[in-house]
Amino acid sequence: MRGARQFTRNTLTQWELTDRFDDVALVVSELVTNALRHALPADTPRDPQDASVRLHLMRWSSRLVCAVRDPSHASPEARKTEEDCAAESGRGLFLVESFSDTWGWHPLAGSLHGKVVWALFQLRVAD
């Protein structure tokens, strides 16, 4: 997790988007944690052909996308807000939904196994 946060900090610094670090780092942390916890549980045998969890940050002039790839085909599901909001875990996608402008996921195509879960942040365009 430390590596994902450091990569995010370094990338946002290079892109001069340090003002967005807190929100983006929280979302990155939740997406990577979910991928590690649900897509790569420690007690599950792994196929060497399956890719590990990978973090991608992409920037355009008006938006930033954080995308996490994992080898699981299971669709991510956010808990409903009326479910136990005081719980210490299980709120990852609720936080992603709250701190990003939108999020979603899609299965990988072709011979690749797994999915990508992404979160989009709108950026202010300089006048």
DSSP file (Angstrom, degrees, kcal/mol; ACC not computed):
  #  RESIDUE AA STRUCTURE BP1 BP2  ACC     N-H-->O    O-->H-N    N-H-->O    O-->H-N    TCO  KAPPA ALPHA  PHI   PSI    X-CA   Y-CA   Z-CA
    1    1 A M     >        0   0    0      0, 0.0     4,-2.2     0, 0.0     5,-0.2   0.000 360.0 360.0 360.0 -38.1    0.0    0.0    0.0
    2    2 A R  H  >  +     0   0    0      1,-0.2     4,-2.5     2,-0.2     5,-0.2   0.900 360.0  53.3 -58.4 -40.7    2.9    2.3    0.8
    3    3 A G  H  > S+     0   0    0      1,-0.2     4,-2.6     2,-0.2    -1,-0.2   0.885 107.3  50.7 -62.1 -40.0    4.2    1.9   -2.8
    4    4 A A  H  > S+     0   0    0      2,-0.2     4,-2.2     1,-0.2    -1,-0.2   0.909 112.1  46.8 -65.6 -42.0    0.8    2.9   -4.3
    5    5 A R  H  X S+     0   0    0     -4,-2.2     4,-2.7     2,-0.2    -2,-0.2   0.906 113.7  48.1 -66.5 -40.8    0.6    6.0   -2.1
    6    6 A Q  H  X S+     0   0    0     -4,-2.5     4,-2.9     2,-0.2     5,-0.2   0.915 111.3  50.0 -66.7 -42.1    4.1    7.0   -3.0
    7    7 A F  H  X S+     0   0    0     -4,-2.6     4,-2.5     2,-0.2     5,-0.2   0.914 112.5  48.5 -59.4 -43.0    3.6    6.4   -6.7
    8    8 A T  H  X S+     0   0    0     -4,-2.2     4,-2.7     2,-0.2     5,-0.3   0.929 112.3  47.9 -63.4 -46.2    0.4    8.6   -6.4
    9    9 A R  H  X S+     0   0    0     -4,-2.7     4,-2.2     1,-0.2    -2,-0.2   0.941 114.2  46.3 -60.7 -48.1    2.2   11.4   -4.6
   10   10 A N  H  X S+     0   0    0     -4,-2.9     4,-2.3     2,-0.2    -2,-0.2   0.913 114.8  47.0 -62.0 -43.3    5.1   11.4   -7.1
   11   11 A T  H  X S+     0   0    0     -4,-2.5     4,-2.0    -5,-0.2    -2,-0.2   0.933 112.9  47.2 -66.7 -46.3    2.9   11.3  -10.1
   12   12 A L  H  <>S+     0   0    0     -4,-2.7     5,-3.4     1,-0.2     6,-0.3   0.854 111.0  53.3 -65.5 -32.9    0.6   14.1   -8.8
   13   13 A T  H ><5S+     0   0    0     -4,-2.2     3,-1.3    -5,-0.3    -1,-0.2   0.934 109.0  48.5 -64.7 -45.6    3.6   16.2   -7.9
   14   14 A Q  H 3<5S+     0   0    0     -4,-2.3    -2,-0.2     1,-0.3    -1,-0.2   0.865 113.9  47.0 -60.8 -35.8    5.0   15.8  -11.5
   15   15 A W  T 3<5S-     0   0    0     -4,-2.0    -1,-0.3    -5,-0.2    -2,-0.2   0.411 113.4-120.4 -86.2   2.1    1.6   16.8  -12.8
   16   16 A E  T < 5S+     0   0    0     -3,-1.3    -3,-0.2    -4,-0.2     3,-0.1   0.904  78.4 122.8  56.9  45.1    1.3   19.8  -10.4
   17   17 A L    > < +     0   0    0     -5,-3.4     3,-2.1     1,-0.1     4,-0.3  -0.113  16.4 130.9-122.4  33.5   -1.8   18.4   -8.9
   18   18 A T  G >   +     0   0    0     -6,-0.3     3,-1.4     1,-0.3     4,-0.4   0.760  64.6  69.3 -62.9 -23.4   -0.7   18.2   -5.3
   19   19 A D  G 3  S+     0   0    0      1,-0.3    -1,-0.3    -3,-0.1     4,-0.2   0.701 100.7  48.6 -66.4 -17.1   -3.9   19.9   -4.2
   20   20 A R  G <> S+     0   0    0     -3,-2.1     4,-2.5     1,-0.1     5,-0.3   0.418  82.3 101.8 -98.4  -0.3   -5.8   16.8   -5.2
   21   21 A F  H <> S+     0   0    0     -3,-1.4     4,-3.5    -4,-0.3     5,-0.3   0.892  75.4  53.0 -56.4 -47.9   -3.5   14.3   -3.3
   22   22 A D  H  > S+     0   0    0     -4,-0.4     4,-2.0     1,-0.2    -1,-0.2   0.932 115.5  38.5 -57.5 -50.6   -5.6   13.7   -0.3
   23   23 A D  H  > S+     0   0    0     -4,-0.2     4,-2.1     2,-0.2    -1,-0.2   0.927 120.1  46.0 -66.3 -44.6   -8.8   12.7   -2.2
   24   24 A V  H  X S+     0   0    0     -4,-2.5     4,-2.9     1,-0.2     5,-0.2   0.917 112.4  50.6 -66.6 -42.6   -6.9   10.8   -4.9
   25   25 A A  H  X S+     0   0    0     -4,-3.5     4,-2.6    -5,-0.3    -1,-0.2   0.886 109.3  51.5 -63.8 -38.5   -4.7    8.9   -2.4
   26   26 A L  H  X S+     0   0    0     -4,-2.0     4,-2.2    -5,-0.3    -1,-0.2   0.938 113.0  44.9 -62.0 -46.1   -7.7    7.9   -0.4
   27   27 A V  H  X S+     0   0    0     -4,-2.1     4,-2.8     2,-0.2     5,-0.2   0.919 113.3  50.0 -65.2 -44.5   -9.4    6.5   -3.5
   28   28 A V  H  X S+     0   0    0     -4,-2.9     4,-2.8     1,-0.2     5,-0.3   0.933 110.4  51.3 -58.1 -46.1   -6.2    4.8   -4.7
   29   29 A S  H  X S+     0   0    0     -4,-2.6     4,-2.4    -5,-0.2    -2,-0.2   0.911 112.3  45.5 -58.4 -44.7   -5.8    3.2   -1.2
   30   30 A E  H  X S+     0   0    0     -4,-2.2     4,-2.6     2,-0.2    -1,-0.2   0.918 114.2  47.7 -66.7 -43.9   -9.3    1.9   -1.2
   31   31 A L  H  X S+     0   0    0     -4,-2.8     4,-2.1     2,-0.2    -2,-0.2   0.923 115.6  44.1 -65.1 -43.9   -9.1    0.5   -4.8
   32   32 A V  H  X S+     0   0    0     -4,-2.8     4,-2.6    -5,-0.2     5,-0.2   0.917 113.9  50.5 -67.6 -42.5   -5.8   -1.2   -4.2
   33   33 A T  H  X S+     0   0    0     -4,-2.4     4,-2.9    -5,-0.3     5,-0.3   0.927 110.7  49.4 -60.5 -45.2   -6.9   -2.6   -0.9
   34   34 A N  H  X>S+     0   0    0     -4,-2.6     4,-3.0     1,-0.2     5,-0.7   0.918 111.5  49.3 -59.9 -43.3  -10.1   -4.0   -2.4
   35   35 A A  I  X>S+     0   0    0     -4,-2.1     4,-1.6     1,-0.2     5,-1.1   0.924 114.8  43.8 -63.1 -44.4   -8.1   -5.6   -5.2
   36   36 A L  I  <5S+     0   0    0     -4,-2.6     4,-0.3     3,-0.2    -2,-0.2   0.902 119.4  42.7 -67.6 -40.4   -5.6   -7.2   -2.8
   37   37 A R  I  <5S+     0   0    0     -4,-2.9    -2,-0.2    -5,-0.2    -3,-0.2   0.913 129.6  22.2 -73.6 -43.5   -8.3   -8.3   -0.3
   38   38 A H  I  <5S+     0   0    0     -4,-3.0    -3,-0.2    -5,-0.3    -2,-0.2   0.804 129.6  37.6 -99.5 -32.6  -10.9   -9.6   -2.8
   39   39 A A  I  <<S+     0   0    0     -4,-1.6    -3,-0.2    -5,-0.7    -4,-0.1   0.764 128.6  28.4 -92.8 -26.9   -9.1  -10.4   -6.0
   40   40 A L  S   <S+     0   0    0     -5,-1.1    -1,-0.2    -4,-0.3    -2,-0.1  -0.378  75.6 177.2-130.0  55.9   -5.8  -11.8   -4.5
   41   41 A P    >   -     0   0    0      0, 0.0     3,-1.8     0, 0.0    -4,-0.1  -0.325  37.6-121.9 -61.4 145.4   -6.7  -13.3   -1.1
   42   42 A A  T 3  S+     0   0    0      1,-0.3    -5,-0.0    -5,-0.1    -6,-0.0   0.777 108.5  53.4 -60.6 -29.3   -3.7  -14.9    0.5
   43   43 A D  T 3  S+     0   0    0      2,-0.1    -1,-0.3     0, 0.0    -3,-0.0   0.323  88.4  96.6 -92.5   9.7   -5.3  -18.3    0.8
   44   44 A T  S <  S-     0   0    0     -3,-1.8     2,-0.1     1,-0.0     0, 0.0  -0.859  76.3-122.7-103.0 128.3   -6.3  -18.6   -2.9
   45   45 A P        -     0   0    0      0, 0.0     2,-0.4     0, 0.0    -2,-0.1  -0.411  31.5-143.6 -64.3 143.7   -4.1  -20.5   -5.3
   46   46 A R        -     0   0    0     -2,-0.1    -6,-0.0    -6,-0.1     3,-0.0  -0.883   8.6-130.7-115.8 142.0   -3.0  -18.3   -8.2
   47   47 A D    >   -     0   0    0     -2,-0.4     3,-2.0     1,-0.1     0, 0.0  -0.768  19.4-137.0 -82.5 126.5   -2.5  -19.1  -11.8
   48   48 A P  T 3  S+     0   0    0      0, 0.0    -1,-0.1     0, 0.0    -2,-0.0   0.745 103.3  64.1 -58.4 -21.1    0.9  -17.7  -12.9
   49   49 A Q  T 3  S+     0   0    0      2,-0.1    64,-0.2    63,-0.0     2,-0.2   0.757  83.4  94.8 -72.2 -24.1   -0.8  -16.5  -16.1
   50   50 A D  S <  S-     0   0    0     -3,-2.0     2,-0.1     1,-0.1    64,-0.1  -0.455  79.5-122.4 -72.0 138.4   -2.9  -14.1  -14.0
   51   51 A A        -     0   0    0     62,-0.3     3,-0.1    -2,-0.2    -1,-0.1  -0.415  23.2-121.3 -74.6 153.9   -1.7  -10.6  -13.7
   52   52 A S        -     0   0    0      1,-0.2     2,-0.3    18,-0.1    -1,-0.1  -0.166  48.6 -66.5 -79.3-175.8   -1.0   -9.1  -10.3
   53   53 A V        -     0   0    0     17,-0.1     2,-0.4    15,-0.1    17,-0.2  -0.600  58.6-171.3 -74.5 133.1   -2.8   -6.0   -9.1
   54   54 A R  E     -A   69   0A   0     15,-2.2    15,-2.8    -2,-0.3     2,-0.5  -0.990  14.2-149.1-132.3 138.3   -1.6   -2.9  -11.0
   55   55 A L  E     -A   68   0A   0     -2,-0.4     2,-0.4    13,-0.2    13,-0.2  -0.894  14.7-176.0-106.2 132.7   -2.3    0.8  -10.5
   56   56 A H  E     -A   67   0A   0     11,-3.0    11,-3.0    -2,-0.5     2,-0.5  -0.993   8.4-165.1-126.5 135.5   -2.5    3.2  -13.4
   57   57 A L  E     -A   66   0A   0     -2,-0.4     2,-0.4     9,-0.2     9,-0.2  -0.987  12.2-176.8-117.4 129.5   -3.0    7.0  -13.1
   58   58 A M  E     -A   65   0A   0      7,-2.7     7,-3.1    -2,-0.5     2,-0.4  -0.982   5.0-163.8-129.8 138.5   -4.0    8.8  -16.3
   59   59 A R  E     +A   64   0A   0     -2,-0.4     2,-0.2     5,-0.2     5,-0.2  -0.971  11.5 173.1-128.1 136.8   -4.4   12.5  -16.8
   60   60 A W        -     0   0    0      3,-3.1     3,-0.4    -2,-0.4    -2,-0.0  -0.704  54.1 -87.5-121.3 179.1   -6.1   14.6  -19.4
   61   61 A S  S    S+     0   0    0     -2,-0.2     3,-0.1     1,-0.2    -2,-0.0   0.850 124.4  22.0 -61.1 -34.8   -6.7   18.4  -19.4
   62   62 A S  S    S+     0   0    0      1,-0.1    61,-2.8    63,-0.1     2,-0.3   0.349 123.1  41.1-117.9   6.5   -9.9   18.2  -17.4
   63   63 A R  E     - B   0 122A   0     -3,-0.4    -3,-3.1    59,-0.3     2,-0.4  -0.999  52.1-153.5-155.2 156.1   -9.9   14.8  -15.7
   64   64 A L  E     -AB  59 121A   0     57,-2.6    57,-3.0    -2,-0.3     2,-0.4  -0.991  15.9-161.0-127.0 134.5   -7.7   12.3  -13.8
   65   65 A V  E     -AB  58 120A   0     -7,-3.1    -7,-2.7    -2,-0.4     2,-0.5  -0.976   6.8-162.8-122.3 130.7   -8.4    8.6  -13.7
   66   66 A C  E     -AB  57 119A   0     53,-2.5    53,-2.3    -2,-0.4     2,-0.4  -0.954  17.9-176.4-105.0 125.3   -7.1    6.1  -11.2
   67   67 A A  E     -AB  56 118A   0    -11,-3.0   -11,-3.0    -2,-0.5     2,-0.5  -0.987  12.1-165.8-128.7 132.8   -7.5    2.6  -12.5
   68   68 A V  E     -AB  55 117A   0     49,-2.9    49,-2.5    -2,-0.4     2,-0.4  -0.974   8.2-158.2-120.7 122.5   -6.6   -0.7  -10.6
   69   69 A R  E     +AB  54 116A   0    -15,-2.8   -15,-2.2    -2,-0.5    47,-0.2  -0.797  17.4 168.8 -98.6 137.7   -6.4   -3.9  -12.6
   70   70 A D  E     - B   0 115A   0     45,-2.3    45,-2.2    -2,-0.4   -18,-0.1  -0.957  42.5-116.6-143.9 163.9   -6.8   -7.3  -10.8
   71   71 A P  S    S+     0   0    0      0, 0.0     2,-0.2     0, 0.0    43,-0.2   0.451  78.2 106.2 -83.0   0.9   -7.2  -10.9  -11.9
   72   72 A S        -     0   0    0     43,-0.1    -2,-0.2     1,-0.1   -33,-0.1  -0.545  53.4-160.3 -83.6 145.3  -10.7  -11.4  -10.5
   73   73 A H        +     0   0    0     -2,-0.2    -1,-0.1    41,-0.1     2,-0.1   0.491  57.7 115.7 -95.2  -6.6  -13.8  -11.6  -12.7
   74   74 A A        -     0   0    0      1,-0.1    -2,-0.1   -36,-0.1   -36,-0.0  -0.402  69.7-121.2 -67.7 136.2  -16.1  -10.8   -9.7
   75   75 A S        -     0   0    0     -2,-0.1     2,-0.2     1,-0.1    -1,-0.1  -0.586  24.8-119.6 -79.0 137.1  -17.9   -7.5  -10.1
   76   76 A P        -     0   0    0      0, 0.0     2,-0.4     0, 0.0    -1,-0.1  -0.507  28.9-164.9 -74.1 143.7  -17.3   -4.9   -7.3
   77   77 A E        -     0   0    0     -2,-0.2     2,-0.2     0, 0.0    16,-0.2  -0.987  12.7-138.6-134.5 125.5  -20.4   -3.9   -5.4
   78   78 A A        -     0   0    0     -2,-0.4     2,-0.1    15,-0.1    13,-0.1  -0.569  28.5-114.2 -77.2 141.8  -20.7   -0.8   -3.1
   79   79 A R        -     0   0    0     11,-0.4     2,-0.1    -2,-0.2    -1,-0.1  -0.436  36.5-101.0 -69.3 150.2  -22.5   -1.4    0.1
   80   80 A K    >   -     0   0    0      1,-0.1     3,-1.9    -2,-0.1    -1,-0.1  -0.483  29.4-120.2 -70.3 145.8  -25.7    0.5    0.5
   81   81 A T  T 3  S+     0   0    0      1,-0.3     4,-0.2    -2,-0.1    -1,-0.1   0.763 110.6  61.7 -62.4 -25.5  -25.4    3.7    2.6
   82   82 A E  T 3  S+     0   0    0      2,-0.1    -1,-0.3     3,-0.1     3,-0.2   0.644  84.8  96.6 -78.4 -11.0  -27.9    2.4    5.1
   83   83 A E  S <  S-     0   0    0     -3,-1.9     2,-0.3     1,-0.2     4,-0.1  -0.316 106.6 -50.4 -70.0 165.7  -25.7   -0.6    5.9
   84   84 A D    >   -     0   0    0      1,-0.2     3,-1.3     2,-0.1    -1,-0.2  -0.084  58.7-179.9 -45.8  92.5  -23.5   -0.3    9.0
   85   85 A C  T 3  S+     0   0    0     -2,-0.3    -1,-0.2     1,-0.3    -2,-0.1   0.664  78.6  61.0 -72.0 -16.3  -21.8    3.1    8.3
   86   86 A A  T 3  S+     0   0    0      2,-0.0    -1,-0.3     0, 0.0    -2,-0.1   0.497  78.0 121.0 -87.4  -3.4  -19.8    2.8   11.6
   87   87 A A    <   -     0   0    0     -3,-1.3     4,-0.1     1,-0.1    -4,-0.0  -0.282  63.4-139.1 -62.4 144.8  -18.1   -0.4   10.4
   88   88 A E  S    S+     0   0    0      2,-0.1     2,-0.3     3,-0.0    -1,-0.1   0.714  84.7  26.4 -77.1 -21.6  -14.3   -0.4   10.3
   89   89 A S  S    S+     0   0    0      1,-0.1    -2,-0.1     2,-0.0     0, 0.0  -0.877  94.6  56.5-135.6 168.7  -14.3   -2.3    7.0
   90   90 A G  S    S+     0   0    0     -2,-0.3   -11,-0.4   -11,-0.0     4,-0.1   0.528  78.5  97.6  89.8   6.2  -16.5   -2.8    3.9
   91   91 A R     >  +     0   0    0      1,-0.1     4,-2.4    -3,-0.1     5,-0.2   0.274  44.4 111.2-108.3  11.0  -16.9    0.9    3.1
   92   92 A G  H  > S+     0   0    0      1,-0.2     4,-2.3     2,-0.2     5,-0.1   0.907  82.0  39.2 -54.7 -53.0  -14.2    1.1    0.4
   93   93 A L  H  > S+     0   0    0      1,-0.2     4,-2.6     2,-0.2    -1,-0.2   0.802 112.2  58.2 -72.8 -26.9  -16.4    1.6   -2.6
   94   94 A F  H  > S+     0   0    0      2,-0.2     4,-1.9     1,-0.2    -1,-0.2   0.917 109.7  45.1 -63.1 -42.3  -18.7    3.9   -0.6
   95   95 A L  H  X S+     0   0    0     -4,-2.4     4,-2.5     2,-0.2     5,-0.3   0.902 111.6  52.0 -66.9 -41.3  -15.6    6.1    0.0
   96   96 A V  H  X S+     0   0    0     -4,-2.3     4,-1.9     1,-0.2    -2,-0.2   0.933 111.8  47.1 -58.5 -45.7  -14.5    5.8   -3.7
   97   97 A E  H  < S+     0   0    0     -4,-2.6    -1,-0.2     1,-0.2    -2,-0.2   0.862 114.4  47.7 -63.4 -36.5  -18.0    7.0   -4.6
   98   98 A S  H  < S+     0   0    0     -4,-1.9    -2,-0.2     1,-0.2    -1,-0.2   0.854 118.6  36.3 -74.8 -36.4  -17.9    9.8   -2.1
   99   99 A F  H  < S+     0   0    0     -4,-2.5     2,-0.2    -5,-0.1    -2,-0.2   0.631 111.1  60.6 -98.5 -15.3  -14.5   11.2   -2.9
  100  100 A S  S  < S-     0   0    0     -4,-1.9    21,-0.2    -5,-0.3     3,-0.1  -0.629  82.1-122.2-104.1 169.2  -14.4   10.8   -6.7
  101  101 A D  S    S-     0   0    0     19,-2.6     2,-0.3     1,-0.3    20,-0.2   0.826  89.3 -20.9 -79.4 -32.1  -16.7   12.3   -9.3
  102  102 A T  E     -C  120   0A   0     18,-1.2    18,-3.1    -6,-0.1    -1,-0.3  -0.963  62.1-164.2-164.5 163.1  -17.7    8.9  -10.6
  103  103 A W  E     +C  119   0A   0     -2,-0.3     2,-0.3    16,-0.2    16,-0.2  -0.960  15.2 150.6-148.0 165.5  -16.4    5.3  -10.7
  104  104 A G  E     -C  118   0A   0     14,-2.2    14,-2.7    -2,-0.3     2,-0.3  -0.948  24.5-131.4-171.9-169.6  -17.0    2.1  -12.5
  105  105 A W  E     -C  117   0A   0     -2,-0.3    12,-0.2    12,-0.2   -30,-0.0  -0.982  10.3-169.9-156.1 161.9  -15.4   -1.1  -13.7
  106  106 A H  E     -C  116   0A   0     10,-1.9    10,-2.4    -2,-0.3     2,-0.1  -0.979  30.4-106.2-154.0 149.0  -15.1   -3.3  -16.8
  107  107 A P  E     -C  115   0A   0      0, 0.0     8,-0.3     0, 0.0     2,-0.2  -0.399  43.0-103.6 -70.9 153.0  -13.8   -6.8  -17.6
  108  108 A L        -     0   0    0      6,-2.5     6,-0.2    -2,-0.1     2,-0.2  -0.498  39.5-128.8 -74.3 148.9  -10.5   -7.1  -19.4
  109  109 A A    >   +     0   0    0     -2,-0.2     3,-1.4     4,-0.1    -1,-0.1  -0.501  59.8   1.7 -98.4 165.1  -10.7   -8.0  -23.0
  110  110 A G  T 3  S-     0   0    0      1,-0.2    -2,-0.0    -2,-0.2     0, 0.0  -0.324 126.2 -15.9  67.1-136.7   -9.1  -10.7  -25.1
  111  111 A S  T 3  S+     0   0    0     -2,-0.1    -1,-0.2     2,-0.1     2,-0.2   0.486 107.4 107.9 -84.4  -2.6   -6.7  -13.1  -23.5
  112  112 A L    <   -     0   0    0     -3,-1.4     2,-0.4   -62,-0.0   -62,-0.1  -0.517  61.3-142.2 -76.8 143.9   -6.3  -11.0  -20.4
  113  113 A H        +     0   0    0    -64,-0.2   -62,-0.3    -2,-0.2     2,-0.3  -0.860  55.2  18.6-106.8 139.4   -8.0  -12.2  -17.2
  114  114 A G  S    S-     0   0    0     -2,-0.4    -6,-2.5    -6,-0.2     2,-0.3  -0.773  75.5 -81.2 115.2-152.4   -9.7  -10.0  -14.6
  115  115 A K  E     -BC  70 107A   0    -45,-2.2   -45,-2.3    -2,-0.3     2,-0.4  -0.918  18.8-124.7-150.4 170.4  -11.1   -6.5  -14.5
  116  116 A V  E     -BC  69 106A   0    -10,-2.4   -10,-1.9    -2,-0.3     2,-0.5  -0.999  16.6-163.3-123.9 128.3  -10.3   -2.8  -14.1
  117  117 A V  E     -BC  68 105A   0    -49,-2.5   -49,-2.9    -2,-0.4     2,-0.3  -0.957  20.5-176.6-108.8 129.6  -11.9   -0.7  -11.4
  118  118 A W  E     -BC  67 104A   0    -14,-2.7   -14,-2.2    -2,-0.5     2,-0.4  -0.882  21.0-159.8-130.4 156.9  -11.6    3.0  -12.0
  119  119 A A  E     -BC  66 103A   0    -53,-2.3   -53,-2.5    -2,-0.3     2,-0.4  -0.999  14.3-148.6-135.0 138.0  -12.4    6.3  -10.4
  120  120 A L  E     -BC  65 102A   0    -18,-3.1   -19,-2.6    -2,-0.4   -18,-1.2  -0.883   7.5-167.1-112.1 137.1  -12.6    9.7  -12.2
  121  121 A F  E     -B   64   0A   0    -57,-3.0   -57,-2.6    -2,-0.4     2,-0.3  -0.989  19.4-134.2-120.3 127.0  -11.8   13.1  -10.8
  122  122 A Q  E     -B   63   0A   0     -2,-0.4     2,-0.3   -59,-0.2   -59,-0.3  -0.621  23.6-149.7 -75.6 138.3  -12.8   16.3  -12.7
  123  123 A L        -     0   0    0    -61,-2.8     2,-0.4    -2,-0.3  -106,-0.0  -0.849  17.5-112.2-109.8 146.9   -9.9   18.8  -12.8
  124  124 A R        -     0   0    0     -2,-0.3     2,-0.5     1,-0.0   -61,-0.1  -0.628  31.2-136.5 -74.1 130.9  -10.2   22.5  -12.9
  125  125 A V        -     0   0    0     -2,-0.4   -63,-0.1   -63,-0.1   -64,-0.0  -0.778  23.6-112.4 -90.5 130.2   -9.0   23.8  -16.2
  126  126 A A              0   0    0     -2,-0.5    -1,-0.1     1,-0.2     0, 0.0  -0.329 360.0 360.0 -62.3 139.8   -6.8   26.9  -15.9
  127  127 A D              0   0    0     -2,-0.0    -1,-0.2    -3,-0.0    -2,-0.0   0.474 360.0 360.0 -73.2 360.0   -8.4   30.1  -17.4
